[in-house]
């Protein structure tokens, strides 16, 4: 089911925050995926805002990035 404009915007912003934190930690998508026990293509699609990420996977990414889940969800 396609996302409406607001939902897509939120997913894109979330992905951008994850990408920004990953790059600040100087991690490749592959390294982040390994640390989070996720597939690299999954991480890539999350960063592009193409996935409605599950809460448990969000927690895995937060842990791998060394931040709280709330940090990933904070709008700038």
C-alpha positions in Angstrom: 0.0 0.0 0.0 1.5 3.3 -1.0 2.1 5.9 1.7 0.5 9.3 1.7 2.6 12.4 1.3 3.0 13.1 5.1 3.9 9.4 5.8 6.4 9.4 3.0 7.9 12.6 4.3 8.3 11.2 7.8 9.9 8.0 6.5 12.3 10.1 4.4 13.2 12.3 7.3 13.8 9.2 9.5 16.0 7.7 6.9 18.0 10.9 6.6 18.6 11.0 10.3 19.9 7.4 10.3 22.2 8.2 7.3 23.5 11.4 9.0 24.3 9.5 12.2 25.9 6.6 10.3 28.1 9.0 8.4 29.0 10.9 11.6 30.2 7.5 13.0 32.1 6.9 9.7 30.3 3.6 9.1 29.4 2.2 5.8 25.9 0.8 5.3 27.5 -2.7 5.3 29.2 -2.1 8.6 26.0 -0.6 10.2 24.0 -3.5 8.9 26.5 -6.0 10.3 26.4 -4.3 13.7 22.6 -4.2 13.7 22.2 -7.8 12.4 20.3 -6.5 9.4 20.8 -6.8 5.6 22.7 -4.0 3.9 19.9 -3.6 1.3 17.4 -3.2 4.2 19.5 -0.4 5.7 19.8 1.2 2.3 16.0 1.2 1.7 15.4 2.6 5.2 17.8 5.4 4.6 16.0 6.2 1.3 12.6 6.3 3.1 11.3 3.3 1.2 10.5 1.1 4.3 8.2 1.5 7.2 10.8 0.2 9.6 9.7 -2.2 12.4 10.3 -1.0 16.0 12.7 -3.9 16.8 14.8 -3.0 13.7 14.8 0.6 14.7 16.1 -0.5 18.1 18.8 -2.5 16.5 19.9 0.4 14.4 19.9 2.8 17.4 22.0 0.3 19.4 24.5 -0.1 16.5 24.7 3.7 16.2 25.1 4.1 20.0 22.0 6.3 20.4 18.6 6.0 22.0 15.6 5.1 19.7 14.2 8.5 20.7 17.2 10.2 19.0 16.2 8.6 15.7 12.6 9.7 16.1 13.3 13.4 17.0 12.2 15.7 14.2 14.7 18.5 13.5 
